[in-house]
Amino acid sequence: MLKPLTESKSTSRNLKEILKSHPLTSFFVMAYLFSWIVLTPFILSQWNIIPKTKIFDVFFVLNAFVGPMLAAYIMIRTLEGKGEWKVFIKGIWKLKVGLKWYLFALIVIPTVIYLGFVILNGGIPTFKGLTTQFYATYPIYLVVVFFFGGPFPEEIGWRGFALPRMQSKFGSLKATLLLGIIWALWHLPHFLTAAQRGGPGSNISLLYYNFPIFIVLCLAVSIILTWVFNSKQGNLFIVMLVHASLNTFGFIQPYLTNPSLKESDLSVGLGLGLFALIILIFTKGKLGYKQSSSEVELGN
């Protein structure tokens, strides 16, 4: 009667050893697997394979929580213990980052995106249906997006758990580009939904046109977020705020009258891509990274 229990404990030990031996691989496998499983009912409802009800919208929100966030929780608990997870979460709320970083997140990032609109449009873009209500409710959108639109749960995993370990192992630029590609590919099922202009009625251009542009966008954003992360000594709050700011400002896209601006991420990627290039040039590709002794241990 004790044999099954013994086997269970042995399996658990073996699993923990695998997680400890391959922390980054284990994290990414779980982040993908958990997210994609949870996202499946939402995708099926979008394609009318199962009845479309509001309850499935919850699965779309949950995919980031049960993906990168849950994977980070499991890995931190496994590698460092229960107490370290509490320290990690508490450490997110370091809000004293300086006024200039709040201005950067809330003003500079939207301005850079808007400049992308201007460049691709060949002049000041026009909007249709954009009312003062949008601007009045913008702070509310920002808070909702911060917690439930991806930044909070995603960045706990991508920049909170993975980036420090990847930088210590690969260096800042290589780690950032690799993480950017992994991050972009994690979004791939989203292109089967309305969230990325997919779903019934969409065409194959989503994969050969929009998705490559999205990959470039993720690479640009990864460069920006890594620079912010390193510049503020690993402060996750400001990273999340920058992420939330660019996501929230993206709500303005459907109001653009130029189809080339609102039907793909090209204009957003152009603005953020040029800004990421400037960061690369001024930091000489180092993105503000200075390896600490603790990070050396993370990479081993």
C-alpha positions in Angstrom: 0.0 0.0 0.0 3.0 2.3 0.6 4.4 1.8 -2.9 2.1 4.3 -4.8 2.9 6.9 -2.2 6.6 6.3 -2.5 6.4 6.5 -6.3 4.4 9.7 -6.0 7.1 11.3 -3.8 9.8 10.1 -6.1 8.0 11.6 -9.1 7.6 14.9 -7.3 11.3 14.9 -6.5 12.3 14.1 -10.0 10.0 16.9 -11.3 11.6 19.4 -8.9 15.1 18.3 -10.0 14.1 19.0 -13.7 12.7 22.4 -12.8 15.9 23.3 -10.9 18.2 22.0 -13.6 16.4 23.8 -16.4 14.8 26.9 -14.9 14.4 29.0 -18.0 13.2 26.2 -20.2 10.8 25.0 -17.6 9.4 28.5 -17.1 8.8 29.0 -20.8 7.2 25.6 -21.4 4.8 26.2 -18.5 4.1 29.8 -19.6 3.1 28.6 -23.1 1.3 25.4 -22.0 -0.8 27.0 -19.3 -1.7 30.0 -21.3 -2.6 28.2 -24.5 -4.8 25.6 -22.7 -6.7 28.4 -20.9 -7.0 30.4 -24.1 -8.5 27.5 -26.1 -12.2 27.9 -24.9 -12.0 31.6 -25.8 -10.7 30.8 -29.3 -13.3 28.1 -29.9 -16.0 30.6 -28.9 -14.6 33.2 -31.2 -14.9 30.8 -34.1 -18.4 29.7 -33.0 -17.3 26.1 -32.5 -18.8 26.4 -29.0 -21.5 28.9 -28.0 -20.2 32.4 -27.7 -20.9 33.7 -24.2 -19.3 36.4 -22.0 -18.0 33.8 -19.6 -15.3 32.8 -22.1 -14.0 36.4 -22.2 -12.7 35.6 -18.7 -10.4 33.0 -20.2 -8.7 35.6 -22.3 -7.9 37.7 -19.3 -6.8 34.6 -17.3 -4.3 33.4 -20.0 -1.6 35.8 -18.7 -2.2 35.0 -15.0 -2.1 31.2 -15.5 0.7 31.5 -18.0 3.8 33.6 -17.3 2.6 34.6 -13.8 1.8 31.1 -12.6 4.9 29.7 -14.2 7.0 32.3 -12.4 5.3 31.5 -9.1 6.0 27.8 -9.5 9.7 28.4 -10.5 10.4 30.9 -7.7 8.7 28.6 -5.1 10.7 25.7 -6.4 14.1 27.4 -6.7 14.0 29.8 -3.7 11.1 28.8 -1.4 7.6 30.1 -0.4 9.0 33.1 1.5 10.9 34.4 -1.6 7.7 34.7 -3.6 6.2 37.0 -1.0 9.3 39.1 -1.0 9.2 39.2 -4.8 5.5 40.4 -5.0 6.1 42.9 -2.2 9.1 44.3 -4.2 7.0 45.1 -7.2 5.3 48.1 -5.4 8.4 50.4 -5.3 6.5 53.4 -6.5 9.2 56.0 -5.8 10.8 55.9 -9.2 11.1 59.6 -9.8 8.8 62.0 -11.7 10.8 61.7 -15.0 10.0 58.0 -15.2 6.3 58.6 -14.7 6.5 61.2 -17.5 8.4 58.8 -19.6 5.8 56.1 -19.2 2.7 58.3 -19.5 3.8 61.0 -21.9 6.9 59.9 -23.8 5.6 56.5 -24.8 2.3 57.7 -26.2 4.1 60.5 -28.0 6.5 58.0 -29.6 3.6 55.9 -30.8 1.8 59.0 -32.1 5.0 60.0 -34.1 4.8 56.6 -35.7 1.3 57.5 -36.9 2.5 60.8 -38.2 5.5 59.3 -40.1 3.5 56.5 -41.7 0.6 58.8 -42.5 2.9 61.4 -44.1 1.4 64.1 -41.8 -0.9 64.7 -38.9 -3.4 61.8 -38.8 -7.2 62.4 -38.5 -9.6 60.6 -36.2 -13.3 59.8 -36.4 -15.5 59.3 -33.4 -12.9 60.3 -30.8 -14.7 62.2 -28.1 -13.7 63.8 -24.8 -15.2 60.8 -23.1 -12.2 58.8 -24.3 -9.7 61.2 -22.6 -11.8 61.5 -19.5 -11.9 57.7 -19.0 -8.3 57.2 -20.1 -6.9 57.0 -16.5 -9.5 54.3 -15.7 -8.5 52.3 -18.8 -4.9 52.6 -17.8 -5.5 51.1 -14.4 -7.7 48.3 -15.8 -5.1 47.5 -18.5 -2.3 47.6 -15.9 -3.8 44.8 -13.8 -6.0 42.8 -16.3 -4.7 43.7 -19.8 -1.4 41.9 -19.6 1.3 44.1 -18.0 1.0 43.0 -14.4 0.8 39.2 -14.8 3.0 39.1 -17.9 5.8 41.1 -16.6 6.0 39.1 -13.4 7.1 36.3 -15.6 8.9 37.9 -18.6 10.9 40.7 -17.0 10.5 39.6 -13.4 11.6 36.0 -13.6 13.1 35.4 -17.0 15.0 38.5 -18.0 17.5 38.6 -15.0 18.4 35.0 -15.6 18.6 35.4 -19.4 20.8 38.6 -19.1 23.3 36.8 -16.7 23.5 33.9 -19.2 23.4 35.6 -22.6 24.1 39.2 -22.0 21.6 42.1 -22.3 21.0 42.5 -26.0 21.0 38.8 -26.9 18.7 38.0 -23.9 16.4 40.9 -24.9 16.0 39.8 -28.5 15.5 36.2 -27.6 12.9 37.1 -24.9 11.2 39.4 -27.5 10.8 36.5 -29.9 9.6 34.1 -27.2 7.1 36.8 -26.0 5.8 37.4 -29.6 5.3 33.7 -30.3 3.5 33.3 -27.0 0.9 35.7 -28.5 0.4 33.5 -31.6 -3.0 32.0 -30.6 -4.3 35.6 -30.1 -4.2 36.0 -33.8 -7.0 33.6 -34.0 -9.2 36.1 -32.1 -10.5 39.6 -32.5 -7.9 40.8 -30.0 -5.4 40.6 -32.9 -7.9 41.2 -35.8 -8.5 37.5 -36.2 -11.5 35.3 -35.9 -14.2 34.4 -38.5 -13.8 36.5 -41.7 -10.1 37.1 -41.2 -7.6 36.0 -43.8 -4.1 34.5 -44.1 -2.5 37.9 -44.2 -2.7 37.9 -40.4 0.2 35.3 -40.4 2.3 36.5 -43.3 1.9 40.3 -42.8 0.5 41.2 -39.4 2.3 38.6 -37.3 5.8 39.4 -38.6 5.1 43.1 -37.9 4.0 42.1 -34.4 7.3 40.2 -33.9 9.3 43.4 -34.8 7.0 45.4 -32.4 7.7 42.9 -29.6 11.4 43.2 -30.2 11.3 47.0 -30.1 9.2 46.9 -26.9 11.5 44.4 -25.3 14.5 46.6 -25.9 12.7 49.6 -24.3 11.5 47.5 -21.3 14.9 46.0 -20.8 16.4 49.5 -20.8 13.8 50.7 -18.3 14.3 47.6 -16.1 18.1 48.0 -16.0 18.0 51.8 -15.6 15.8 51.4 -12.5 17.8 48.4 -11.0 15.1 45.9 -11.8 12.1 47.9 -10.7 9.1 46.0 -12.1 6.5 48.6 -11.4 7.8 51.1 -13.9 8.2 48.3 -16.4 4.6 47.4 -15.9 3.5 51.0 -16.2 5.3 51.5 -19.5 3.8 48.3 -20.8 0.3 49.4 -19.7 0.8 52.9 -21.2 1.6 51.6 -24.7 -1.2 49.1 -24.5 -3.7 51.7 -23.4 -2.7 54.3 -25.9 -3.3 51.6 -28.5 -7.0 52.0 -27.9 -6.8 55.1 -30.0 -6.1 53.1 -33.2 -9.6 52.2 -34.1 -10.5 55.9 -34.3 -7.9 56.6 -37.0 -9.3 57.2 -40.5 -6.3 56.0 -42.4 -6.8 52.2 -42.8 -3.0 51.5 -43.0 -2.7 53.0 -39.5 -5.5 51.2 -37.8 -5.5 47.8 -39.5 -2.0 46.7 -38.5 0.7 47.4 -35.9 3.1 48.9 -38.5 2.7 52.5 -37.4 3.1 51.5 -33.7 6.1 49.3 -34.5 7.6 52.1 -36.5 7.5 54.7 -33.7 8.6 52.3 -31.0 11.2 50.7 -33.3 12.9 54.0 -34.0 12.9 54.8 -30.3 14.4 51.4 -29.5 17.1 52.0 -32.1 18.0 55.3 -30.4 18.2 53.5 -27.1 20.5 50.8 -28.7 22.8 53.5 -30.1 23.1 55.6 -27.0 23.6 52.6 -24.7 26.0 50.9 -27.2 23.7 47.9 -27.1 24.2 47.4 -23.4 20.7 48.7 -22.5 22.0 50.0 -19.1 22.9 46.5 -17.9 25.4 45.9 -15.2 25.7 42.4 -14.0 25.4 41.9 -10.2 26.8 39.1 -8.2 23.3 37.8 -7.5 22.6 37.7 -11.2 25.7 35.7 -11.8 24.2 33.0 -9.5 20.9 33.2 -11.4 22.6 32.3 -14.6 24.3 29.2 -13.2 
